[in-house]
Amino acid sequence: MMAAAENAPTFISAFWDGCEQVRADYPEVGLPDADVINQILYEHELPYELRPPALLARHPQAPIAV
């Protein structure tokens, strides 16, 4: 995630992948689901939406730099 910090889509994807890895290994740990992450992205006006396993642009005509 540190390497992905300069690129929002890459960071979001790395964060989600990390959550999924922790969820698989430690199901008792409370982690945000896709709805919570999407709410945070929306509140901060980031034009992305998480629909596992995909991260989509909320405005498809806008290019996503990866």
Backbone hydrogen bonds, N-H to C=O, Kabsch-Sander energy under -0.5 kcal/mol:
donor,donor_aa,acceptor,acceptor_aa,energy
5,A,1,M,-0.8
5,A,2,M,-0.9
7,N,4,A,-2.1
11,F,4,A,-0.6
11,F,7,N,-2.6
12,I,8,A,-2.8
13,S,9,P,-2.3
14,A,10,T,-2.4
15,F,11,F,-2.7
16,W,12,I,-2.5
17,D,13,S,-2.6
18,G,14,A,-2.2
19,C,15,F,-2.4
20,E,16,W,-2.5
21,Q,17,D,-2.1
22,V,18,G,-2.4
23,R,19,C,-2.9
24,A,20,E,-2.0
25,D,21,Q,-1.9
26,Y,22,V,-3.4
29,V,26,Y,-2.1
31,L,29,V,-0.5
37,I,33,D,-2.2
38,N,34,A,-2.7
39,Q,35,D,-2.0
40,I,36,V,-2.1
41,L,37,I,-2.6
42,Y,38,N,-2.5
43,E,39,Q,-2.7
44,H,40,I,-1.7
45,E,42,Y,-1.7
46,L,41,L,-2.9
48,Y,46,L,-1.3
49,E,56,L,-2.8
51,R,49,E,-0.6
51,R,54,A,-3.1
54,A,51,R,-2.8
56,L,49,E,-3.2
56,L,54,A,-0.5
58,R,47,P,-3.1
59,H,47,P,-0.6
62,A,59,H,-2.6
65,A,63,P,-0.6
66,V,64,I,-0.5
